[in-house]
């Protein structure tokens, strides 16, 4: 049985990487990272697999 929040790993990974890179490249990267992390949280809570009929 697949995990319903598995697709949230991709935006969470990118968001975490952008937060880490913000220490090097500047504080504009959290402007990109925060929406990605929010989308990952929503995807993890709601689930991302197709619903069965």
ABEGO torsion letter per residue (X at the ends): XBBAAAAAAAAAAAAAAAAAAAAAAEAAAAAAAAAAAAAAAAAAAAEABBBBX
